[in-house]
Structures are given as C-alpha cells and as structure tokens.
C-alpha cells in the first residue's frame, strides 16, 4: 500500500457491494479501486477535492 493511502473499514449493504463489483468488473478495477474512483469523482464534482489530488486511482489489489 502506498504511504499516502489509509485503510478504512466500510460497512456496506450486500446489494450495493454486488452492484459495485459488477461495475468494477466492467471497468477492469478491483472493488476497492472502484469505490475510491466513485468517491473521488463525487468529491471532484462537488468541488471538495483539492486540485493537486487528481492522481488516477491505482488498483492496490493486483500483484
């Protein structure tokens, strides 16, 4: 894991997790990377993400 990444436990409904898994599969990402991508896009659209935080989401799950 990159030094600037933090682990965060997340409780999520089974239906939402299944939908995120399907979306992640479609986009060739892990569920973790997909959730981060969706959160980053929502933050960007709301103007809540710093300008210097536009690095792409890297899939930490693939080795």
N, C-alpha and C positions, 0 to 999 in steps of 0.2 A: 504494500500500500504506500502511496506517495506520502511524503511528510506533511503536506498541507491537507490531507484528507482525514476526516474524523469518522469513526464508526458510530452508528446511531441505530439503536433498536427501534423497530417500527411495527406497530400492530396495525394490521390491515385486513379487511374482510376477504374471505375466500373468493368472492365474485370479482372484487377489484383486482386481486392478485392474479387471478386467471386471465382477466382482460389485459392486464399489464404484460403477462407472459406472452399472450398471443401477439400483442403489439411489438414487444421486444423481439420475438421470433421474426416477425415481418421485417423489422429494421436491422436484423442481424446484430442485436445487442443482448447483453445479459439483462435480467430484470433490474438489477441494481443500477446499471448504466441507464436503462430506460427511465427509471424513476428519477434519477438525477437530471436527465435530459428534460423531462417534463417539468420538473420543479424549476430548473434554470430558465426554460422558455417562459413559464408563468411569471417568474421574478423579472425577467427582462421586459416582458410586455407591460408590467405594472410599474416599470421604472425603479425597481427596488434592487437591482443588481449593479454593482459598481462597474464602470466602463472597462476597468482592467481585468475583469473576471470573465472574459469571453472565450477562454480556452475551451477546446472541444472536450466532450465527455469521453474519457478513455475507459474501456471495459477492463476493470481490475480483476474480473473473474477468470479471464482467459490466461493460461500459462503456456 
